């Protein structure tokens, strides 16, 4: 009879461990989703503003010096590609946080 009571206690302890594990995993999942949302929102604001300023400056310089249009547009496109890479990096970081989270191994063990 004492072995049955011990088995019941072990099963209850295991279920509590599973509940704690589920809560910890859920916490990591929620934190990852919130962090990826913040990463995307902040990471897109800077490049969007700087792309707008770059295009506005390029248009005003094209209006002032139409002869240098080839050089200005080439420089503009290279600059826009560099600026856009920042938002792509933020997108990659947010996808890593959602799908390949490095903290899942901590939650599993």
N, C-alpha and C positions, 0 to 999 in steps of 0.2 A: 504494500500500500504506500509506503514511503517513496518508492521509485515512481509511482504514478504521479504523486504530488510534485516530485522533482521534475518530471517530464512536463507537466503543465506549467510550472514556473519557467522552464527553459523556453517553451513555446511562447509564453507571454513576453518574455524578455526579447525574443527574436522579433516578434511583431512590433514591439516598441522601437527596436532598432531600425526596422524597415520604415516605420512612420517617420522617425527622425531623419533617415536617409532621404525619404521622399521630400520632406520639408526643405532639407539642405539643397537637394537637386533642383527643386522648384525655385528656391531663392537664387541660385546661380543662374537659372534660365531667365528669370525676370530681370536680374541685374544685367545680364548680357544683352537682352533685348532693349532695355532702357539705355544702356551705354551705347549700343549701336545706333539708336535713334538720335542721341545727343551728338555722336560722332558725325553722322550724316548732316544733321541740321547745322552744326557749327562749321563743319568742313566745307559746306557748299556756300555759305554766306560770303566768306572771304574771296574765293575765286569768282563768284558772280559779280561782286562789286568791282573787283579789279579788272575783270573782262569788260564790264561796261565802261569803266574809266579809260581802258586801253583803246577801245573802239572809238570813244568820243574824242580822245586825243588824236588818234589816227585820222579821223574825219576832219578835224579842224586843221591838222597839218596838211592834209590833201587839198583842202580848200585854199590854204595859203601858198602851197608849192605844188601845183599840179604836175610839174615836170619830174618830180621825184616820186611819182606814184608807184613805180615798180619797187623801189627800195623800201618805201614806207609799208606797202602791203606785204612784202616778203618778211620784213621785220615784225609786222603785226601778227602774221600767221605763226611765226616761230614763237613769239611771246604768248599768244593765245594757247598754243600747244603746251607750253611750259606751265601756264596758269591752270589749264584744265587738268594737268597731271596731278595737281594737289587734290582736287576733288575725287579723282580716280583712286588715289591712295586712301582717302577717307572711306570710299566705298569698299575697297578691299579689306580694310581693317574692320569695318562693320560686318562684312560677310564672314570674316574669320571668327568674329565674336559670336555670330549666330550659328554657323554650321560646323566650324572646326575649333570650338572653344578650348583653349588650353587648360581651363579650370575644370573640365569634366573629369579628368583623371583624379583630381583632388576630391571631387564629389563621389566618385565610384569607390575609391579606397577608404 
